[in-house]
Amino acid sequence: MSKQKSDIITFKADDSLVEALRQIPNRSEFIRSALLTALENMCPLCQGRGALTPAQKKHWEEFARDHALAECTDCHEVHLVCAHGE
């Protein structure tokens, strides 16, 4: 089995984040896991930016005409519901 090549990625962090990370025994594994989780759960519309561009907002408003947000009766999470039914 060949070992996969790894790249080193650095990022800036404020003092409080650095101090919190120092408390974690395996920082590299923690950061890799956190990043992978964030990427797997990224919003498909804003792609993780946390805001829509004006064009995306226009598309969202068009989509929202026939869709609504509703709370799931089982897990209580908010999800999209089509106004035309299933």
C-alpha positions as CSV (number, residue, x, y, z in Angstrom):
1,M,0.0,0.0,0.0
2,S,1.5,3.4,-1.0
3,K,1.2,6.3,1.4
4,Q,-0.9,9.2,0.1
5,K,1.1,12.5,-0.2
6,S,0.0,15.1,2.3
7,D,0.2,18.9,1.9
8,I,0.6,21.2,4.8
9,I,-1.9,24.0,5.1
10,T,-1.6,26.9,7.5
11,F,-4.1,29.4,8.6
12,K,-4.2,32.5,10.9
13,A,-5.9,32.1,14.3
14,D,-6.5,34.6,17.1
15,D,-5.0,34.0,20.5
16,S,-8.2,32.4,22.0
17,L,-8.4,29.9,19.2
18,V,-4.7,29.0,19.4
19,E,-5.1,28.5,23.2
20,A,-8.2,26.3,22.7
21,L,-6.3,24.2,20.1
22,R,-3.4,23.7,22.4
23,Q,-5.7,21.8,24.8
24,I,-6.4,19.2,22.1
25,P,-4.1,16.2,22.1
26,N,-4.1,15.5,18.3
27,R,-4.7,18.9,16.8
28,S,-4.1,17.8,13.2
29,E,-6.6,15.0,13.4
30,F,-9.1,17.3,15.1
31,I,-8.7,20.0,12.5
32,R,-8.9,17.5,9.6
33,S,-12.1,16.0,11.0
34,A,-13.7,19.4,11.6
35,L,-12.9,20.6,8.1
36,L,-14.3,17.4,6.5
37,T,-17.5,17.6,8.6
38,A,-17.9,21.3,7.6
39,L,-17.4,20.4,3.9
40,E,-19.9,17.5,4.1
41,N,-22.5,19.7,5.6
42,M,-22.0,22.8,3.5
43,C,-25.0,24.6,2.2
44,P,-25.5,23.7,-1.4
45,L,-26.8,27.1,-2.3
46,C,-24.3,29.5,-0.6
47,Q,-21.5,26.9,-0.7
48,G,-20.4,27.7,2.8
49,R,-20.1,31.5,2.4
50,G,-23.1,32.1,4.8
51,A,-24.7,34.6,2.4
52,L,-26.3,34.6,-1.0
53,T,-25.1,36.6,-3.9
54,P,-27.8,38.9,-5.5
55,A,-28.3,36.4,-8.3
56,Q,-28.6,33.5,-5.9
57,K,-31.1,35.5,-3.8
58,K,-33.2,36.0,-7.0
59,H,-33.2,32.3,-7.7
60,W,-34.0,31.5,-4.0
61,E,-36.9,33.9,-4.1
62,E,-38.3,32.2,-7.2
63,F,-37.8,28.8,-5.6
64,A,-39.4,30.0,-2.3
65,R,-42.7,30.9,-4.1
66,D,-43.5,27.2,-4.2
67,H,-41.6,26.0,-1.1
68,A,-41.8,26.7,2.6
69,L,-39.8,25.9,5.7
70,A,-41.4,23.5,8.1
71,E,-40.4,21.8,11.3
72,C,-40.1,18.0,11.2
73,T,-42.5,16.4,13.6
74,D,-40.0,13.6,14.3
75,C,-36.6,15.3,14.7
76,H,-37.8,18.9,15.0
77,E,-35.3,20.2,12.4
78,V,-36.4,22.8,9.9
79,H,-36.6,21.5,6.3
80,L,-38.0,22.5,2.9
81,V,-41.5,21.5,1.9
82,C,-42.9,21.8,-1.6
83,A,-46.2,23.5,-1.8
84,H,-47.3,21.1,-4.5
85,G,-47.0,18.1,-2.2
86,E,-44.9,15.0,-2.6
